[in-house]
């Protein structure tokens, strides 16, 4: 089973955003699901993602682990992961 989430934390306060990220992780573990999460919320990505795909102009710009993104020297990626 694959769960799709489209901006699950948009417009939420930080406490509720963290709770939603925790809920996503709990659902994955309990029901053994995979998830695709579309988000601009880097904290949500940090809390939930095994792999990240960054799009630019509607195409895959790069992909990798959260560590790959946080350690990148690419200026675009660094602008998201300060």
N, CA, C and O atoms as CSV, one atom per row, in Angstrom:
chain,resi,resn,atom,element,x,y,z
A,1,UNK,N,N,0.844,-1.165,0.000
A,1,UNK,CA,C,0.000,0.000,0.000
A,1,UNK,C,C,0.904,1.247,0.000
A,1,UNK,O,O,1.923,1.304,0.688
A,2,UNK,N,N,0.495,2.222,-0.784
A,2,UNK,CA,C,1.217,3.489,-0.846
A,2,UNK,C,C,0.274,4.606,-0.419
A,2,UNK,O,O,-0.826,4.743,-0.954
A,3,UNK,N,N,0.716,5.399,0.548
A,3,UNK,CA,C,-0.042,6.570,0.993
A,3,UNK,C,C,0.526,7.796,0.301
A,3,UNK,O,O,1.744,7.963,0.227
A,4,UNK,N,N,-0.346,8.650,-0.202
A,4,UNK,CA,C,0.068,9.894,-0.834
A,4,UNK,C,C,-0.343,11.059,0.051
A,4,UNK,O,O,-1.491,11.141,0.487
A,5,UNK,N,N,0.590,11.952,0.312
A,5,UNK,CA,C,0.325,13.142,1.127
A,5,UNK,C,C,0.721,14.371,0.318
A,5,UNK,O,O,1.837,14.441,-0.196
A,6,UNK,N,N,-0.172,15.327,0.202
A,6,UNK,CA,C,0.111,16.561,-0.526
A,6,UNK,C,C,0.132,17.706,0.469
A,6,UNK,O,O,-0.910,18.151,0.949
A,7,UNK,N,N,1.342,18.177,0.771
A,7,UNK,CA,C,1.544,19.289,1.706
A,7,UNK,C,C,0.792,19.063,3.033
A,7,UNK,O,O,-0.043,19.883,3.416
A,8,UNK,N,N,1.085,17.959,3.730
A,8,UNK,CA,C,0.321,17.624,4.943
A,8,UNK,C,C,0.492,18.594,6.107
A,8,UNK,O,O,-0.325,18.588,7.027
A,9,UNK,N,N,1.532,19.427,6.092
A,9,UNK,CA,C,1.757,20.327,7.227
A,9,UNK,C,C,1.605,21.800,6.861
A,9,UNK,O,O,1.886,22.672,7.683
A,10,UNK,N,N,1.165,22.086,5.645
A,10,UNK,CA,C,1.030,23.474,5.206
A,10,UNK,C,C,0.057,24.242,6.096
A,10,UNK,O,O,-1.060,23.794,6.357
A,11,UNK,N,N,0.504,25.399,6.551
A,11,UNK,CA,C,-0.348,26.284,7.338
A,11,UNK,C,C,-0.529,25.886,8.792
A,11,UNK,O,O,-1.295,26.520,9.517
A,12,UNK,N,N,0.166,24.845,9.225
A,12,UNK,CA,C,0.015,24.388,10.604
A,12,UNK,C,C,1.105,24.991,11.485
A,12,UNK,O,O,2.194,25.320,11.016
A,13,UNK,N,N,0.787,25.127,12.767
A,13,UNK,CA,C,1.789,25.595,13.723
A,13,UNK,C,C,2.842,24.494,13.906
A,13,UNK,O,O,2.585,23.337,13.574
A,14,UNK,N,N,4.017,24.842,14.428
A,14,UNK,CA,C,5.103,23.858,14.545
A,14,UNK,C,C,4.756,22.624,15.374
A,14,UNK,O,O,5.191,21.522,15.040
A,15,UNK,N,N,3.990,22.782,16.434
A,15,UNK,CA,C,3.638,21.632,17.280
A,15,UNK,C,C,2.746,20.667,16.500
A,15,UNK,O,O,2.978,19.458,16.512
A,16,UNK,N,N,1.738,21.194,15.829
A,16,UNK,CA,C,0.834,20.346,15.049
A,16,UNK,C,C,1.569,19.723,13.867
A,16,UNK,O,O,1.317,18.567,13.524
A,17,UNK,N,N,2.469,20.470,13.242
A,17,UNK,CA,C,3.272,19.926,12.140
A,17,UNK,C,C,4.079,18.722,12.608
A,17,UNK,O,O,4.135,17.703,11.918
A,18,UNK,N,N,4.699,18.835,13.773
A,18,UNK,CA,C,5.456,17.708,14.327
A,18,UNK,C,C,4.551,16.512,14.590
A,18,UNK,O,O,4.939,15.371,14.339
A,19,UNK,N,N,3.348,16.768,15.096
A,19,UNK,CA,C,2.395,15.689,15.363
A,19,UNK,C,C,1.982,14.979,14.069
A,19,UNK,O,O,1.847,13.755,14.048
A,20,UNK,N,N,1.785,15.740,13.000
A,20,UNK,CA,C,1.424,15.147,11.716
A,20,UNK,C,C,2.574,14.289,11.194
A,20,UNK,O,O,2.345,13.189,10.689
A,21,UNK,N,N,3.800,14.779,11.312
A,21,UNK,CA,C,4.961,13.992,10.882
A,21,UNK,C,C,5.058,12.694,11.679
A,21,UNK,O,O,5.337,11.637,11.111
A,22,UNK,N,N,4.833,12.765,12.974
A,22,UNK,CA,C,4.837,11.564,13.813
A,22,UNK,C,C,3.736,10.601,13.390
A,22,UNK,O,O,3.952,9.390,13.345
A,23,UNK,N,N,2.553,11.136,13.079
A,23,UNK,CA,C,1.436,10.298,12.646
A,23,UNK,C,C,1.765,9.589,11.327
A,23,UNK,O,O,1.446,8.411,11.162
A,24,UNK,N,N,2.392,10.288,10.405
A,24,UNK,CA,C,2.804,9.665,9.141
A,24,UNK,C,C,3.739,8.490,9.420
A,24,UNK,O,O,3.576,7.416,8.841
A,25,UNK,N,N,4.712,8.689,10.300
A,25,UNK,CA,C,5.645,7.610,10.653
A,25,UNK,C,C,4.931,6.447,11.338
A,25,UNK,O,O,5.245,5.287,11.073
A,26,UNK,N,N,3.978,6.747,12.212
A,26,UNK,CA,C,3.226,5.692,12.901
A,26,UNK,C,C,2.401,4.873,11.920
A,26,UNK,O,O,2.347,3.648,12.030
A,27,UNK,N,N,1.760,5.529,10.967
A,27,UNK,CA,C,0.959,4.827,9.959
A,27,UNK,C,C,1.854,3.913,9.127
A,27,UNK,O,O,1.481,2.779,8.827
A,28,UNK,N,N,3.037,4.410,8.754
A,28,UNK,CA,C,3.965,3.590,7.972
A,28,UNK,C,C,4.352,2.320,8.724
A,28,UNK,O,O,4.376,1.230,8.154
A,29,UNK,N,N,4.652,2.475,10.003
A,29,UNK,CA,C,5.058,1.310,10.795
A,29,UNK,C,C,3.898,0.360,11.053
A,29,UNK,O,O,4.035,-0.850,10.868
A,30,UNK,N,N,2.767,0.889,11.473
A,30,UNK,CA,C,1.630,0.058,11.849
A,30,UNK,C,C,1.065,-0.719,10.666
A,30,UNK,O,O,0.740,-1.899,10.791
A,31,UNK,N,N,0.950,-0.060,9.523
A,31,UNK,CA,C,0.305,-0.682,8.368
A,31,UNK,C,C,1.295,-1.114,7.287
A,31,UNK,O,O,0.897,-1.570,6.215
A,32,UNK,N,N,2.609,-0.963,7.585
A,32,UNK,CA,C,3.666,-1.353,6.653
A,32,UNK,C,C,3.438,-0.733,5.274
A,32,UNK,O,O,3.452,-1.420,4.253
A,33,UNK,N,N,3.232,0.567,5.276
A,33,UNK,CA,C,2.988,1.297,4.038
A,33,UNK,C,C,4.247,2.033,3.593
A,33,UNK,O,O,5.180,2.240,4.369
A,34,UNK,N,N,4.245,2.411,2.354
A,34,UNK,CA,C,5.212,3.364,1.823
A,34,UNK,C,C,4.473,4.673,1.645
A,34,UNK,O,O,3.250,4.682,1.505
A,35,UNK,N,N,5.197,5.772,1.648
A,35,UNK,CA,C,4.556,7.079,1.509
A,35,UNK,C,C,5.274,7.920,0.475
A,35,UNK,O,O,6.496,7.866,0.340
A,36,UNK,N,N,4.497,8.691,-0.243
A,36,UNK,CA,C,5.013,9.748,-1.093
A,36,UNK,C,C,4.462,11.035,-0.510
A,36,UNK,O,O,3.248,11.228,-0.434
A,37,UNK,N,N,5.365,11.913,-0.099
A,37,UNK,CA,C,4.973,13.158,0.564
A,37,UNK,C,C,5.458,14.326,-0.278
A,37,UNK,O,O,6.661,14.493,-0.482
A,38,UNK,N,N,4.540,15.121,-0.759
A,38,UNK,CA,C,4.891,16.350,-1.467
A,38,UNK,C,C,4.890,17.448,-0.419
A,38,UNK,O,O,3.862,17.721,0.202
A,39,UNK,N,N,6.051,18.084,-0.221
A,39,UNK,CA,C,6.135,19.091,0.825
A,39,UNK,C,C,7.228,20.107,0.537
A,39,UNK,O,O,8.231,19.808,-0.112
A,40,UNK,N,N,7.006,21.307,1.035
A,40,UNK,CA,C,8.041,22.339,1.069
A,40,UNK,C,C,8.580,22.483,2.491
A,40,UNK,O,O,9.486,23.277,2.746
A,41,UNK,N,N,8.015,21.710,3.405
A,41,UNK,CA,C,8.370,21.763,4.822
A,41,UNK,C,C,9.588,20.877,5.072
A,41,UNK,O,O,9.468,19.655,5.164
A,42,UNK,N,N,10.743,21.493,5.179
A,42,UNK,CA,C,11.988,20.739,5.333
A,42,UNK,C,C,11.992,19.936,6.631
A,42,UNK,O,O,12.543,18.835,6.665
A,43,UNK,N,N,11.391,20.461,7.696
A,43,UNK,CA,C,11.338,19.717,8.957
A,43,UNK,C,C,10.495,18.453,8.808
A,43,UNK,O,O,10.839,17.415,9.372
A,44,UNK,N,N,9.421,18.525,8.072
A,44,UNK,CA,C,8.604,17.338,7.796
A,44,UNK,C,C,9.420,16.325,7.006
A,44,UNK,O,O,9.381,15.130,7.296
A,45,UNK,N,N,10.157,16.800,6.010
A,45,UNK,CA,C,11.005,15.899,5.225
A,45,UNK,C,C,12.066,15.245,6.101
A,45,UNK,O,O,12.314,14.044,5.989
A,46,UNK,N,N,12.689,16.027,6.969
A,46,UNK,CA,C,13.704,15.468,7.880
A,46,UNK,C,C,13.105,14.369,8.763
A,46,UNK,O,O,13.743,13.346,9.012
A,47,UNK,N,N,11.888,14.588,9.226
A,47,UNK,CA,C,11.260,13.660,10.171
A,47,UNK,C,C,10.721,12.397,9.506
A,47,UNK,O,O,10.587,11.365,10.164
A,48,UNK,N,N,10.410,12.463,8.216
A,48,UNK,CA,C,9.696,11.347,7.595
A,48,UNK,C,C,10.418,10.671,6.439
A,48,UNK,O,O,10.102,9.527,6.112
A,49,UNK,N,N,11.377,11.342,5.812
A,49,UNK,CA,C,11.903,10.859,4.529
A,49,UNK,C,C,13.116,9.945,4.663
A,49,UNK,O,O,14.024,10.191,5.456
A,50,UNK,N,N,13.099,8.885,3.863
A,50,UNK,CA,C,14.291,8.065,3.654
A,50,UNK,C,C,15.038,8.573,2.430
A,50,UNK,O,O,16.268,8.584,2.401
A,51,UNK,N,N,14.289,8.992,1.426
A,51,UNK,CA,C,14.823,9.516,0.178
A,51,UNK,C,C,14.076,10.789,-0.171
A,51,UNK,O,O,12.889,10.926,0.126
A,52,UNK,N,N,14.775,11.716,-0.801
A,52,UNK,CA,C,14.177,12.980,-1.226
A,52,UNK,C,C,14.442,13.154,-2.714
A,52,UNK,O,O,15.534,12.874,-3.206
A,53,UNK,N,N,13.427,13.618,-3.409
A,53,UNK,CA,C,13.586,13.998,-4.804
A,53,UNK,C,C,13.227,15.474,-4.898
A,53,UNK,O,O,12.131,15.878,-4.508
A,54,UNK,N,N,14.147,16.274,-5.415
A,54,UNK,CA,C,13.892,17.700,-5.594
A,54,UNK,C,C,13.590,17.957,-7.062
A,54,UNK,O,O,14.332,17.540,-7.951
A,55,UNK,N,N,12.476,18.658,-7.295
A,55,UNK,CA,C,12.084,19.024,-8.651
A,55,UNK,C,C,12.456,20.473,-8.924
A,55,UNK,O,O,12.450,21.311,-8.022
A,56,UNK,N,N,12.778,20.754,-10.174
A,56,UNK,CA,C,13.009,22.121,-10.623
A,56,UNK,C,C,12.422,22.221,-12.019
A,56,UNK,O,O,12.753,21.426,-12.899
A,57,UNK,N,N,11.558,23.193,-12.219
A,57,UNK,CA,C,10.893,23.367,-13.514
A,57,UNK,C,C,10.190,22.093,-13.966
A,57,UNK,O,O,10.185,21.759,-15.150
A,58,UNK,N,N,9.592,21.382,-13.000
A,58,UNK,CA,C,8.802,20.195,-13.302
A,58,UNK,C,C,9.605,18.943,-13.623
A,58,UNK,O,O,9.033,17.937,-14.042
A,59,UNK,N,N,10.914,18.986,-13.435
A,59,UNK,CA,C,11.754,17.825,-13.717
A,59,UNK,C,C,12.620,17.505,-12.501
A,59,UNK,O,O,12.894,18.373,-11.671
A,60,UNK,N,N,13.046,16.243,-12.409
A,60,UNK,CA,C,13.902,15.838,-11.296
A,60,UNK,C,C,15.216,16.603,-11.397
A,60,UNK,O,O,15.933,16.519,-12.394
A,61,UNK,N,N,15.508,17.346,-10.342
A,61,UNK,CA,C,16.759,18.108,-10.263
A,61,UNK,C,C,17.845,17.250,-9.629
A,61,UNK,O,O,18.969,17.176,-10.126
A,62,UNK,N,N,17.488,16.601,-8.518
A,62,UNK,CA,C,18.425,15.698,-7.837
A,62,UNK,C,C,17.638,14.824,-6.865
A,62,UNK,O,O,16.486,15.111,-6.540
A,63,UNK,N,N,18.268,13.782,-6.422
A,63,UNK,CA,C,17.661,12.920,-5.411
A,63,UNK,C,C,18.741,12.356,-4.515
A,63,UNK,O,O,19.911,12.291,-4.892
A,64,UNK,N,N,18.334,11.948,-3.315
A,64,UNK,CA,C,19.276,11.380,-2.367
A,64,UNK,C,C,18.691,11.310,-0.976
A,64,UNK,O,O,17.491,11.501,-0.778
A,65,UNK,N,N,19.545,11.037,-0.026
A,65,UNK,CA,C,19.126,10.969,1.375
A,65,UNK,C,C,19.103,12.382,1.966
A,65,UNK,O,O,19.597,13.330,1.354
A,66,UNK,N,N,18.533,12.505,3.145
A,66,UNK,CA,C,18.520,13.797,3.825
A,66,UNK,C,C,19.961,14.270,4.057
A,66,UNK,O,O,20.243,15.464,3.953
A,67,UNK,N,N,20.869,13.347,4.367
A,67,UNK,CA,C,22.281,13.707,4.559
A,67,UNK,C,C,22.895,14.237,3.269
A,67,UNK,O,O,23.669,15.194,3.295
A,68,UNK,N,N,22.551,13.619,2.138
A,68,UNK,CA,C,23.052,14.106,0.850
A,68,UNK,C,C,22.641,15.555,0.634
A,68,UNK,O,O,23.441,16.375,0.182
A,69,UNK,N,N,21.397,15.866,0.956
A,69,UNK,CA,C,20.904,17.224,0.762
A,69,UNK,C,C,21.533,18.195,1.755
A,69,UNK,O,O,21.934,19.296,1.379
A,70,UNK,N,N,21.619,17.795,3.007
A,70,UNK,CA,C,22.172,18.688,4.025
A,70,UNK,C,C,23.659,18.967,3.812
A,70,UNK,O,O,24.156,20.008,4.242
A,71,UNK,N,N,24.374,18.056,3.156
A,71,UNK,CA,C,25.809,18.223,2.926
A,71,UNK,C,C,26.143,18.696,1.513
A,71,UNK,O,O,27.314,18.793,1.146
A,72,UNK,N,N,25.126,18.984,0.734
A,72,UNK,CA,C,25.343,19.403,-0.650
A,72,UNK,C,C,25.998,20.781,-0.719
A,72,UNK,O,O,25.778,21.640,0.135
A,73,UNK,N,N,26.800,20.964,-1.753
A,73,UNK,CA,C,27.395,22.281,-2.000
A,73,UNK,C,C,26.633,23.026,-3.103
A,73,UNK,O,O,26.969,24.163,-3.434
A,74,UNK,N,N,25.625,22.391,-3.660
A,74,UNK,CA,C,24.818,23.011,-4.718
A,74,UNK,C,C,24.067,24.216,-4.140
A,74,UNK,O,O,23.370,24.077,-3.135
A,75,UNK,N,N,24.198,25.394,-4.757
A,75,UNK,CA,C,23.554,26.598,-4.210
A,75,UNK,C,C,22.031,26.498,-4.065
A,75,UNK,O,O,21.471,26.997,-3.089
A,76,UNK,N,N,21.364,25.864,-5.019
A,76,UNK,CA,C,19.907,25.734,-4.925
A,76,UNK,C,C,19.520,24.865,-3.723
A,76,UNK,O,O,18.637,25.223,-2.943
A,77,UNK,N,N,20.177,23.748,-3.593
A,77,UNK,CA,C,19.876,22.847,-2.466
A,77,UNK,C,C,20.211,23.514,-1.150
A,77,UNK,O,O,19.446,23.412,-0.191
A,78,UNK,N,N,21.348,24.199,-1.088
A,78,UNK,CA,C,21.746,24.880,0.147
A,78,UNK,C,C,20.725,25.954,0.545
A,78,UNK,O,O,20.564,26.235,1.733
A,79,UNK,N,N,20.042,26.548,-0.422
A,79,UNK,CA,C,19.048,27.577,-0.086
A,79,UNK,C,C,17.862,26.996,0.668
A,79,UNK,O,O,17.177,27.721,1.390
A,80,UNK,N,N,17.607,25.698,0.514
A,80,UNK,CA,C,16.529,25.025,1.247
A,80,UNK,C,C,17.018,24.463,2.576
A,80,UNK,O,O,16.273,24.440,3.555
A,81,UNK,N,N,18.262,24.012,2.612
A,81,UNK,CA,C,18.807,23.312,3.769
A,81,UNK,C,C,19.857,24.170,4.457
A,81,UNK,O,O,21.049,23.867,4.404
A,82,UNK,N,N,19.410,25.246,5.105
A,82,UNK,CA,C,20.330,26.156,5.785
A,82,UNK,C,C,20.652,25.679,7.165
A,82,UNK,O,O,21.415,26.328,7.880
